[in-house]
Amino acid sequence: MPKITYIEHSGKEHVVDAPEGQTVMEAAVKHAVPGIDADCGGACACATCHVYVDPQWVSKTGEASSMEQSMLDFANDVEDTSRLSCQIKITKDLDGLIVRLPKSQH
């Protein structure tokens, strides 16, 4: 099972086992990772699951769709590596993925 590392803004790390087919957001919610609000439940409709993908993983997580890019306009402190975690599907190729959480989702 792939391992995903979530790093809070404070630096605290949460490493979780995430089944293939789930999203990075679903794995965070299931494991009560603080900082992923997921208000819309993964419908790409709120931007409260914003994460920064570690640069070494950007190419493996795929491109943000136009819908996701539009929703990122509602997120705080968007960077080049910003993604909505509800839009990143976990595969075996993402074993070891590192994402950082913004200071706030609102």
C-alpha positions in Angstrom: 0.0 0.0 0.0 1.5 3.4 -0.9 2.6 5.7 1.9 1.8 9.4 1.7 3.5 11.9 3.9 1.5 15.0 4.8 3.5 17.9 6.4 1.6 20.4 8.4 2.5 24.1 8.1 4.2 23.7 11.6 6.4 20.9 10.2 4.7 18.0 11.9 4.6 15.0 9.6 1.8 12.4 9.2 2.7 9.3 7.3 -0.3 7.2 6.2 -0.9 4.0 4.3 -3.3 4.9 1.4 -5.0 2.3 -0.8 -4.6 2.7 -4.5 -7.7 4.3 -6.0 -8.4 6.7 -3.1 -7.5 10.3 -3.5 -4.8 12.1 -1.4 -7.7 14.0 0.2 -9.7 10.8 1.1 -6.6 9.2 2.7 -6.0 12.4 4.8 -9.6 12.5 5.9 -9.7 8.8 6.8 -6.6 9.2 8.9 -7.7 12.6 10.5 -4.8 14.5 9.1 -5.3 18.1 10.3 -5.3 20.8 7.7 -7.4 19.1 5.1 -10.9 20.4 5.5 -12.5 18.8 2.4 -15.7 20.8 2.8 -17.1 19.6 -0.5 -16.2 16.0 0.1 -14.0 15.7 -2.9 -16.2 17.2 -5.6 -13.6 19.8 -6.7 -15.9 22.5 -5.6 -14.3 24.3 -2.6 -10.5 24.3 -2.6 -10.3 23.4 1.1 -8.0 20.4 0.4 -5.3 22.5 -1.1 -1.8 21.1 -0.8 1.7 21.8 -2.1 3.1 18.8 -3.9 6.8 18.3 -3.2 8.7 19.3 -6.3 10.2 15.9 -6.9 6.6 14.5 -7.2 5.0 17.1 -9.4 5.4 15.2 -12.6 4.1 12.0 -11.1 0.8 13.5 -9.8 -0.3 14.7 -13.3 -1.6 18.0 -14.5 -4.4 19.9 -12.9 -7.5 20.0 -15.0 -9.0 23.3 -16.0 -11.7 22.8 -13.3 -9.1 22.3 -10.6 -7.1 25.3 -11.8 -10.3 27.4 -11.5 -11.0 26.2 -8.0 -7.4 27.0 -7.0 -8.3 30.6 -7.5 -10.2 30.3 -4.3 -7.3 28.9 -2.3 -4.9 31.0 -0.2 -1.2 31.3 -1.0 -1.3 29.3 -4.3 2.2 28.3 -5.6 3.4 26.5 -8.7 3.1 23.1 -7.0 -0.4 23.8 -5.6 -3.0 21.1 -6.2 -6.3 20.1 -4.8 -5.7 16.8 -3.0 -9.2 15.5 -4.0 -7.9 15.5 -7.6 -4.8 13.3 -7.1 -5.6 9.6 -7.4 -3.3 7.3 -5.4 -1.4 4.8 -7.5 1.5 2.5 -6.7 3.7 5.1 -8.5 2.9 7.6 -5.7 4.4 5.5 -2.9 6.4 8.0 -0.9 4.5 11.1 -2.1 5.1 14.2 0.0 2.6 17.0 0.3 2.8 20.1 2.4 -0.3 21.8 3.9 -0.9 25.6 3.7 -1.1 27.7 6.9 -4.9 27.9 6.4 -7.5 26.5 4.0 -9.7 29.6 4.4 
